[in-house]
């Protein structure tokens, strides 16, 4: 049994720095709040600023400790050092029993290092993703490998992620397959009253046209690749006047300027800027096709049975490729257009009326990942038995 706080509950630092971290950590925090042994404390690093607050609000959560945001810098070493310094001060100021980090961001790396160096057990949510290329995606692939080495508990979203951890020599009971918490999050947010009331959601529903959701933001796509993605979207919008292309811009001003300059003025392209999480989830739920370089959106789209064109050279979400939920198309304009045309035609052939997308199996989760993550934390800290692991429906049926 671990040492406990004065009120009898284990104080757990839940580190959140970016919008995706807030999305994927929210289901874990919500489940921890239900546990009589747990005192989850949300610590925000300020890496993504106020958008993290917006996401937490969507789930009825707020930051308990807001660290000083890092100074603007294009230097990853500087950002890492600033975050590590702030997190060190936070950990020194109070007694903690564990730390939870999510994913592969700079905040997650700094959090895991600060926790490990403070002799705290580190829990890694969404552990085991691997692209196999240390430089792509950069720096995320290196981050996730380093986080794994200092973590006491690996919460792998899928069986493939668990296999990746075993290849790294991380064997034994310290890895638990939970499903991905993003499935919990997107289902909760997409059905929220706030999402239904959003003006952008109302506008798209009034237009009535099927949606194609587009995002582009990854560092390795900055510059020429994003311009090619935009040219592909422009060409598709010209060919398919019956569709509405919703291009949700990233908060990075350089990325947003590139996208909006390329696509502004096209009659069936909407450029709303950054879209809050709840309405974005609602919009995603009624899309026909998704074109994205986002890892999280590859998973979120699967919750709604959507086909995804991944505008990257590789992806660590290999389950989507294996289940044909997603297609890796790169960033060449002609390849994106050809793949989109094929998917839209395939969609029409499978439905007959072209109004609804065909349903794809979901290889990422069942909406109960947060519950399993909280239970695994309880097991790590001596309060519960080790939880049962998640299996995709087709595997569970095969074992029945």
N, C-alpha and C positions, 0 to 999 in steps of 0.2 A: 504493500500500500504506500502511496506517495504521501509526502507532507501536504497538509491542507491549510487553507486560509482560515481565519478566525471564525467565519460563519459556516465552516464545515464543508465547503465546496472547493474543488480544484480550480484555480485561476489559470485560464488558458488564453494566451495572446493569439488573436486571429489577425494576421497581417494582411492588409489590403492596400495596394498601391494604384492599381489601374482599373478601368471599367470592367474588363473581362474577369479580373480577380473578384470584384464586387459581385458580379453575376454568379460566378461559380462557387463562391464562398457563402453566399446568402443562405442556400438550403442547409448547409452544414451548421451555420450559426443558429438558424431557426430550430433545428433539431437538438442542438446542444442546450438551447434555452429550456427545452422540455425536461432535461435530465436533472434529477435532484442532486447529483454529485458535481455538476459542472457550473462554472462561472465564466462563460465566454466573454472576452473583452475585445471589441473591435478596435484595432490600432491602424489608422490610416497614415500612409507615408506622404501623401500629397503628390505622388508621381503624376497622376492624371487630374489633379485639381478637383473642381466642383462636380464634374460628371460622376465621380464616385458617390458623392452625396445623393445625387439624383437617383442612382441605381439603388442605393440602400433604402431611400425613401419608398421606392417601389415595393419593397418587401417589408416595410414597417420597421426598418432598422436605422441606426445612426451610429456614428463614430463615438466610442467611449473615450478614446485618446487620439487626438489629431496632432501628429508631429509637424514640425516646421517643414513646409514644402521645400524640395531641393531648388537651388538657384538654377535658372535656365542655363542649359549647357548642351552642346552637341557631343560632348565627350562622355563615352560610357564609363571610363575609369572614374571621372569626376563624379558622375551621378551615383555610381556604386559606393564611392567613398562617403559622399554626403549622406546617403541613406543608411549606411552601416553606422556612421557616427550617431545619427538621431536614434536609431534602434538600440544601440548600446546604452545611451542615456535612459531610454524608456525602461529597459530591462533592469538597469541598476536601481531605478526609483521604486521598485516594488518587488514583492515575492511572487514568483510564477511557478507553475508545475509543468507546463508544456507550451509549445508554440506550434501553430498551424500555418503553413504557407500553401499557396496554390499555384500550380502551373510553372512557368518558366520566365517570368519577368525579372527585371532588375530588382524590384522590391522583394520578390520571392527569394532570389539569390541572397540578397543582403540579409533578409530575415532569417534564412536558414543558417547562414554563417554566424550571425549575432546569437541565435539560439544555441547553436552547437558550442560556440566559444564561451557561452555562459552556462554550459553543462546542463542545458535543458533538452528533453527529448523533443525532436522535431518531427512533426507529422506533415507529410507531403501529399496534398490532394491533387489528383490527376498525375500520378507518378507513372513513369515508364514509357512515355511517348518518345519515339526516336525516329529521326529521318535517316540516320546512318551517315550523314554528312556533317561534320563538325562545323563547317562554314555556312551551312544552308539548312534551316533558317539561322541567320546570324543576328544576335548572339544567343538566341533561345536554345538551340541544340546544346551548346556548351553549358548554359545555365542549368538545364534539366539534368544533365549528367552530373554536374558538380553537386546539385542539391541532393541527388540520390545518395551520394557518398556520405553525407552527414546526417541523413534522416534515420530516425528510429522506427518509423512506421510509414510504409508506402501504400497509399490508397490508389490502386491501379484502376482506371476506368473500365478496362476490358481485359480479356484473357491474353490478347496479343501484347498489351502493355506489361502484363505480368511476365510473359515470356521474355520480353526485352530486358526486364530487371534481372531475370535469372541468367541471361547471357552475360550480364555485367557482374555476375557472381553474387547477386543479392537473393539468396535462397532462404527457405525456412518460412516460419509463420508470420514474419514481420511484413509480408505483402498480403493485402486483402483486396480482392476484386469487388468493386462497389457499384459499377455503372458510373456514368458521367453525371455530375451534379448539374450540368447545363440543361439536361433534359428536364429535371425538376423545375429549374428556374424558368425556362422558356414557357413551359405549360402553365405555371402559376401566373407569370406576367401577362401572357397573351390573353388570358381569360379574365383579367382584372377589369373592374369598372372604369378605372382611369384610362386604360387602353381604348376602350370603346368610345369614350368621350373626346379623345384627342382630335383636334381639327384636321390633321393630316390623314388620319384613319377615315374620318367622315368624308373628306374630299375624294379619296380613292374609291370609297364605297359608292359615292354619288356618281363618279365617272363610270363605274360598272365594268371597266375593261379589265381583262386578266392582267396580273402584275408579273413583271420580271424584276426581281430585286438584285441590285448591283452594289458591291462595295470593293474598294481597292485602297490599301494603305501600307502594305508591308514594306519595310525598309529596303529589302532587296529589289522591290519593284519601283522604287522612286526613280523619276526621270523618264527615260525612253519607254520602259515597259508599261507604266501607267498610261502614257500617251497612246500606246498601241491598244491597250484595253479600251480606252475611251473611243478610239476610232472604230473599234469593233462594235461597241454599243451604238455609236452613231449610225453605222451601216445597218445594224439590226433594226433600229428604230425606223429607218427609212423603209425597210422591206416589210415591216409589220406595224402598220398604222393602227391595227386593231388591238395592239398591246400597249400598256403603260409601263414605261421603264422608270423605276424608282431608284435613283442613284443616291444612296445615303453617304454623304461626304464624311471623311474622317476629321477629327478636331485639329489635326496638324495643319497649320495654315498653308504650308508649301504644297501638301498633297491636295488640300481642298481647292486651292487656286488652280492647280493643274487640271483637276477634274471639271470644275465649273467653267473654266475658260474653254475647254474642248467641247462641252455639251450644252452650253447656254443657248437658249433660243429654239431648241428643237421642240416641236409641238407636242409630242407624246413622251417627253422626258421630264420627270420631276426632279428638281434639285433642292431638296428641303434643308440641306446642311446636315449637321449631326442630329440624329433622331434618338429621342429618349428610349430607354430599353422596353418599357411596357408597350408603347405604340409600335415599336419596331417588331416586337414579338407578334403582335396582332397582324401587322402587315405581312410578315413572313408566313403566318398561318394560312393566308389566302393567296399566296403567290403560286405561279405555275412553274417558274424556273428561277434558279439562283445562280448568279455569276459572281464569284468572290475569291479573294486570296486569304480570307480569314479562316483560321483554324476553328475558332468557336462557332462560326456560322455554318461550317460544314456539319457540325454536330447538331446545332439547333434546327437546321433544315430537316434533318432526319426525323425529328420529333413530329413533323407534319407530313412525312412521306414525300418530300420534295427532291427532285433531281438537282444536282449541284455540278456546275462547271468550275473547276479549281484552277485559277489563273496563276499557277506557280510551276516551277520546274520539278518540285517534289513535295510530298506532304507526309507528315507523321501520322495522319489519320488514315492508316492503311485499311482499316475495317470498312470504311466507306467505299474504297476502290474494290475491295474483295467482294462486297455485297452489291456492287454496281449502283450504290446510292450516289456516288460521286465519280466524276471523270476528270483526270488530270490533263489539262489542255495547254498549259504554258501561257505565254503572253504574246504570241504572234497573232496579229489581227486575223489573218485568213483561217488559222486553226480555231480561234474562238468562234468566229462566225459560222464555220462549217459544223462545229460541234453543237452550237445553239440551234442551227437549222435542223440538224438531225434529231436533237432532243425534242424540239417543238413538234416536228412531224411525227415522231414516235409517240409523243403524248397524245396527239390528235388521233392516231390510229388505234390507240388503246382505249380511248374513251368514247369515240364515236361522235361526240358533239363539240369537243375541244374546249369545254368550259371548266373542267376540273382536271387536276393532275392525277396520274395514276399513283397508287400507293406503293411506296418502297418499304422494305423491312427496316427496322431501326436497330443497327448494331451497337448503339452507344448507351442505352439505358432504358429503364422502365419507370422513371419518375420517383424512385425510392432510394436514390444514391445518397442523399443527405442523411437519411435515417441510418444507412449502413456505416457511413463515415463516422457519425456520432457514436454508434455502438462500438466501432473499432477503437475509437479514442478511449471509451470506457474500459475496454479490454486492456489497452496499453497501460492505463493508469490503475488497474486493479479493481475496477468496479463492476465488471460484467464478463460474461463468457465471450469468446471469440465469435463474431457474427458469421452467419452463413454468407457465402459469396454469391454474387449475381451471375447468372448465365443468361444469354440471349434466349428468347422464347423457343427457337427451333432446336437449340441444344437441350434445354430443359425437357421439351417434348420427347426428344430422342432417348433421354435417360429414364423417362417415366415407365 
